[in-house]
Amino acid sequence: TVSETERPPEANIPPRLSTCRYVVDKGQAQSVMTMMVRQSSSDSESRIGFRQAREQFPSAEAVPGLGEEAFWIGNQLNVLSGRTYLNVTGDFDLKAATQVATTALARLSG
């Protein structure tokens, strides 16, 4: 259950960039997830941004079967799907991040 959500104004540039932060209480601690969605004006524009991010992390693990391309590094999942570049960061593993990204991409395309 999410206990707090936040849309930091400095990380939102409608209609092209949207960032949300979700916080879940876990006893004495909190778990945080941040989701950034960038909608480019074309597939090629989003591909350029995604590949520039990918080049910054040469040791990132490719994630097949998610979007057109996806990679995982540390606690961050980056996904390219058409004009959408999705970044999910949080206190979870690749399996959980993939589930979150799959749900987000379905909602964004529907």
KAPEFEN-V695072 format. One line per field, one symbol per residue. ss: DSSP state (H for helix, E for strand, - for the rest). psi: psi as a letter, one per 40 degrees, with the letter a starting at -180 (. if undefined). A space follows every 10 residues. Layout:
ss->???
psi->???
This chain:
ss->---EEE--HH H-E---EEEE EEEEEE--EE EEEEEEEEE- --HHHHHHHH HHHHH----- EE------EE EEE--EEEEE E--EEEEEEE ---HHHHHHH HHHHHHHHH-
psi->hhehihghde ehgiedhhhi hhhhhgbeii hhhhhhhhhi eidddddddd dddddegdei higiehadii ihhbfhhhhh gbehhhhhha giiddddddd dddddddde.
